Amino acid sequence: MVAAINQIDPIKKNDLNIRAENLIKDTKILNIARLAKMLVDLYGQVEPFKKIGKLEGKEIELYLKELDGYITFILTSDKNNFTCHAEKAIDPVARIIINVKEEKILNVISNIIRSKSNIFGLAKLLKYIIPGKAKIKGSYVAAIKLIRCLMIGKHEMYKKSK
């Protein structure tokens, strides 16, 4: 009888460790989603949202491969209605897959967000797309419109003071 109890305890400990690791990953993904929403609310530009057009209400999924988690963004033409949530999209028109080590995820997302929402800012994304650190599946237009909405590099705080 004692042997049976000893065999069950390691299984419970392993299950607890797996649940704790999953909770940590889910928390990281949720924090990234909240950070994106907060930055767009505070520093986001209005112009990219006005150019959403007929893609309004469509879902775009951001998949963080190393964390095995999803962030779903819903496109809107009004910056104040911008939402995202940390779960798999139901019917995404595009998927953006970030394929970097866990330590580098925030750096990649931060570099994208801090870029300017213009052709040069979009050209900077090539350093992630060409080596395969980021991939776009589905509608490239929808993915680029979302990325432009996330870019806050044109905000006044990035201008040099004279």
C-alpha contacts under 8 A as a table, 3 or more apart, distances in Angstrom:
res1	aa1	res2	aa2	distance
1	M	4	A	5.33
1	M	5	I	6.67
2	V	5	I	5.22
2	V	6	N	6.30
3	A	6	N	5.09
3	A	7	Q	6.26
4	A	7	Q	5.18
4	A	8	I	6.37
5	I	8	I	5.20
5	I	9	D	6.36
6	N	9	D	5.41
6	N	10	P	7.15
7	Q	10	P	6.11
7	Q	11	I	7.00
8	I	11	I	5.26
8	I	12	K	6.36
9	D	12	K	5.14
9	D	13	K	6.24
10	P	13	K	4.99
10	P	14	N	6.09
11	I	14	N	5.13
11	I	15	D	6.11
12	K	15	D	5.02
12	K	16	L	6.05
13	K	16	L	4.99
13	K	17	N	6.15
14	N	17	N	5.02
14	N	18	I	6.17
15	D	18	I	5.14
15	D	19	R	6.14
16	L	19	R	5.09
16	L	20	A	6.09
17	N	20	A	5.02
17	N	21	E	6.15
18	I	21	E	5.12
18	I	22	N	6.16
19	R	22	N	5.09
19	R	23	L	6.11
20	A	23	L	5.02
20	A	24	I	6.27
21	E	24	I	5.11
21	E	25	K	6.29
22	N	25	K	5.09
22	N	26	D	6.05
23	L	26	D	5.08
23	L	27	T	6.06
24	I	27	T	5.08
24	I	28	K	6.26
25	K	28	K	5.14
25	K	29	I	6.30
25	K	67	L	5.87
25	K	69	G	7.76
26	D	29	I	5.15
26	D	30	L	6.10
26	D	69	G	7.19
27	T	30	L	5.06
27	T	31	N	6.07
28	K	31	N	5.13
28	K	32	I	6.27
29	I	32	I	5.16
29	I	33	A	6.31
29	I	67	L	7.55
29	I	69	G	6.55
29	I	70	Y	7.40
29	I	71	I	7.29
29	I	86	A	6.47
30	L	33	A	5.09
30	L	34	R	6.17
30	L	71	I	7.97
30	L	85	H	7.49
30	L	86	A	5.47
31	N	34	R	5.02
31	N	35	L	5.98
32	I	35	L	5.03
32	I	36	A	6.20
32	I	106	L	7.83
33	A	36	A	5.21
33	A	37	K	6.29
33	A	71	I	6.39
33	A	84	C	6.43
33	A	85	H	6.35
33	A	86	A	6.34
34	R	37	K	5.11
34	R	38	M	6.01
34	R	84	C	7.88
35	L	38	M	5.07
35	L	39	L	6.05
36	A	39	L	5.27
36	A	40	V	6.21
36	A	150	L	7.23
37	K	40	V	5.27
37	K	41	D	6.10
37	K	82	F	7.32
37	K	83	T	6.66
37	K	84	C	6.76
38	M	41	D	5.06
38	M	42	L	6.09
39	L	42	L	5.18
39	L	43	Y	5.58
39	L	44	G	6.59
39	L	152	I	7.77
40	V	43	Y	5.40
40	V	44	G	4.11
40	V	45	Q	7.67
40	V	79	K	7.73
40	V	82	F	7.97
40	V	149	C	7.64
40	V	150	L	6.18
40	V	152	I	7.21
41	D	44	G	5.91
41	D	79	K	7.23
41	D	80	N	6.88
41	D	82	F	7.92
43	Y	152	I	5.98
43	Y	155	H	6.25
44	G	79	K	7.55
44	G	149	C	7.08
44	G	150	L	6.89
44	G	151	M	7.08
44	G	152	I	5.23
44	G	155	H	7.40
45	Q	48	P	6.65
45	Q	49	F	7.70
45	Q	79	K	7.84
45	Q	149	C	7.23
45	Q	151	M	7.99
45	Q	152	I	6.52
45	Q	154	K	7.53
45	Q	155	H	7.22
46	V	49	F	5.53
46	V	50	K	6.58
46	V	78	D	7.62
46	V	79	K	6.15
47	E	50	K	5.21
47	E	51	K	6.74
48	P	51	K	5.30
48	P	52	I	6.98
48	P	117	S	7.64
48	P	145	K	7.09
48	P	148	R	5.97
48	P	149	C	5.22
49	F	52	I	5.52
49	F	76	T	6.49
49	F	77	S	4.54
49	F	78	D	5.96
49	F	79	K	6.04
49	F	149	C	6.07
50	K	53	G	7.19
50	K	77	S	5.00
50	K	78	D	6.97
51	K	77	S	7.02
51	K	145	K	7.74
52	I	55	L	5.74
52	I	56	E	6.05
52	I	75	L	7.06
52	I	76	T	6.62
52	I	77	S	5.57
52	I	145	K	6.58
53	G	56	E	6.14
53	G	77	S	7.10
55	L	58	K	5.59
55	L	75	L	6.72
55	L	76	T	7.83
55	L	142	A	7.01
56	E	74	I	7.76
56	E	75	L	5.13
56	E	76	T	4.82
56	E	77	S	6.39
57	G	74	I	5.74
57	G	75	L	5.24
57	G	76	T	5.90
58	K	74	I	5.67
58	K	75	L	5.59
58	K	92	P	6.86
58	K	93	V	6.62
59	E	72	T	6.45
59	E	73	F	5.68
59	E	74	I	4.61
59	E	75	L	6.44
59	E	89	A	6.59
59	E	90	I	7.86
59	E	91	D	6.60
59	E	92	P	4.64
59	E	93	V	6.12
59	E	94	A	7.50
60	I	72	T	5.72
60	I	73	F	5.21
60	I	74	I	6.37
60	I	75	L	7.60
60	I	89	A	7.20
60	I	92	P	5.02
60	I	93	V	5.93
60	I	94	A	5.13
60	I	95	R	5.91
60	I	96	I	7.67
60	I	142	A	7.54
60	I	143	A	6.92
60	I	146	L	7.68
61	E	70	Y	6.58
61	E	71	I	5.82
61	E	72	T	4.54
61	E	73	F	6.30
61	E	88	K	7.01
61	E	89	A	5.89
61	E	92	P	6.07
61	E	94	A	6.38
61	E	95	R	4.74
61	E	96	I	6.18
62	L	70	Y	5.61
62	L	71	I	5.03
62	L	72	T	6.17
62	L	73	F	7.74
62	L	95	R	5.85
62	L	96	I	4.77
62	L	97	I	5.93
62	L	98	I	7.43
63	Y	68	D	7.18
63	Y	69	G	5.86
63	Y	70	Y	4.60
63	Y	71	I	6.52
63	Y	95	R	7.08
63	Y	96	I	6.11
63	Y	97	I	4.75
63	Y	98	I	6.15
64	L	67	L	5.56
64	L	68	D	5.71
64	L	69	G	5.39
64	L	70	Y	6.25
64	L	97	I	6.17
64	L	98	I	5.10
64	L	99	N	6.68
64	L	105	I	7.81
65	K	68	D	4.74
65	K	69	G	6.77
65	K	97	I	6.84
65	K	98	I	6.12
65	K	99	N	5.46
65	K	100	V	7.54
66	E	99	N	6.71
66	E	100	V	6.75
66	E	101	K	6.07
66	E	102	E	5.65
67	L	102	E	6.74
69	G	86	A	7.65
69	G	87	E	7.33
69	G	88	K	7.76
70	Y	86	A	5.78
70	Y	87	E	5.16
70	Y	88	K	5.19
70	Y	89	A	7.78
71	I	84	C	6.73
71	I	85	H	5.67
71	I	86	A	4.36
71	I	87	E	5.49
71	I	88	K	6.61
71	I	89	A	7.79
72	T	84	C	5.39
72	T	85	H	5.42
72	T	86	A	6.25
72	T	87	E	6.18
72	T	88	K	6.35
72	T	89	A	5.53
73	F	82	F	7.96
73	F	83	T	6.15
73	F	84	C	4.36
73	F	85	H	6.82
73	F	146	L	7.89
74	I	82	F	6.89
74	I	83	T	5.94
74	I	84	C	6.25
75	L	82	F	6.92
75	L	83	T	7.97
75	L	146	L	6.84
76	T	79	K	7.03
76	T	81	N	6.57
76	T	82	F	6.09
78	D	81	N	5.50
78	D	82	F	6.90
79	K	82	F	5.36
89	A	92	P	5.72
92	P	95	R	6.82
93	V	138	G	5.95
93	V	139	S	5.93
93	V	142	A	7.09
94	A	136	I	6.94
94	A	137	K	5.63
94	A	138	G	4.28
94	A	139	S	5.00
94	A	140	Y	7.06
94	A	142	A	6.53
94	A	143	A	6.01
95	R	135	K	7.98
95	R	136	I	5.66
95	R	137	K	5.01
95	R	138	G	6.21
95	R	143	A	7.40
96	I	134	A	6.84
96	I	135	K	5.66
96	I	136	I	4.61
96	I	137	K	6.45
96	I	143	A	7.09
97	I	134	A	5.43
97	I	135	K	5.03
97	I	136	I	6.33
97	I	137	K	7.92
98	I	105	I	7.51
98	I	133	K	5.88
98	I	134	A	4.55
98	I	135	K	6.69
99	N	132	G	7.15
99	N	133	K	4.81
99	N	134	A	5.85
99	N	135	K	7.92
100	V	104	K	6.13
100	V	105	I	6.20
100	V	133	K	5.68
101	K	104	K	5.41
101	K	105	I	6.57
102	E	105	I	5.46
103	E	106	L	7.09
103	E	107	N	7.95
104	K	107	N	5.15
104	K	108	V	6.29
105	I	108	V	5.31
105	I	109	I	6.26
106	L	109	I	5.15
106	L	110	S	5.76
107	N	110	S	5.03
107	N	111	N	6.04
108	V	111	N	5.22
108	V	112	I	6.31
109	I	112	I	5.14
109	I	113	I	6.13
110	S	113	I	5.09
110	S	114	R	6.02
111	N	114	R	5.27
111	N	115	S	6.30
112	I	115	S	5.45
112	I	125	L	7.10
112	I	147	I	7.62
112	I	150	L	7.83
112	I	151	M	6.47
113	I	147	I	7.86
113	I	150	L	5.56
113	I	151	M	4.31
113	I	152	I	5.83
113	I	153	G	7.08
114	R	151	M	5.86
114	R	152	I	5.50
114	R	153	G	4.67
115	S	121	G	5.16
115	S	122	L	7.95
115	S	124	K	7.87
115	S	151	M	5.56
115	S	152	I	6.49
115	S	153	G	4.60
115	S	154	K	7.76
116	K	120	F	7.40
116	K	121	G	4.87
116	K	122	L	7.95
116	K	151	M	5.86
116	K	152	I	6.23
116	K	153	G	4.03
116	K	154	K	5.20
117	S	120	F	7.98
117	S	121	G	5.70
117	S	122	L	7.10
117	S	148	R	5.17
117	S	149	C	7.62
117	S	151	M	5.46
117	S	152	I	7.06
117	S	153	G	6.79
117	S	154	K	6.87
118	N	121	G	5.23
118	N	122	L	6.31
118	N	148	R	7.76
119	I	122	L	5.08
119	I	123	A	6.08
120	F	123	A	4.88
120	F	124	K	6.41
121	G	124	K	5.25
121	G	125	L	7.09
122	L	125	L	5.32
122	L	126	L	7.49
122	L	148	R	7.96
123	A	126	L	5.57
124	K	127	K	6.02
125	L	128	Y	5.47
125	L	129	I	6.36
126	L	129	I	4.83
126	L	130	I	5.62
127	K	130	I	5.89
127	K	131	P	6.86
128	Y	131	P	5.99
128	Y	132	G	6.26
128	Y	133	K	4.90
128	Y	134	A	5.31
129	I	132	G	5.10
129	I	133	K	5.93
129	I	134	A	4.89
129	I	135	K	5.88
130	I	133	K	7.64
131	P	134	A	7.96
132	G	135	K	6.21
136	I	139	S	7.79
136	I	140	Y	6.60
136	I	143	A	7.21
137	K	140	Y	7.34
139	S	142	A	5.37
139	S	143	A	6.38
140	Y	143	A	5.09
140	Y	144	I	6.06
141	V	144	I	5.20
141	V	145	K	6.15
142	A	145	K	5.09
142	A	146	L	6.28
143	A	146	L	5.18
143	A	147	I	6.19
144	I	147	I	4.97
144	I	148	R	6.04
145	K	148	R	5.11
145	K	149	C	6.29
146	L	149	C	5.05
146	L	150	L	6.37
147	I	150	L	5.05
147	I	151	M	6.29
148	R	151	M	5.17
149	C	152	I	7.84
151	M	154	K	7.90
152	I	155	H	5.75
153	G	158	Y	6.41
154	K	158	Y	6.82
154	K	159	K	7.88
155	H	158	Y	5.90
155	H	159	K	7.41
156	E	159	K	5.31
157	M	160	K	7.95
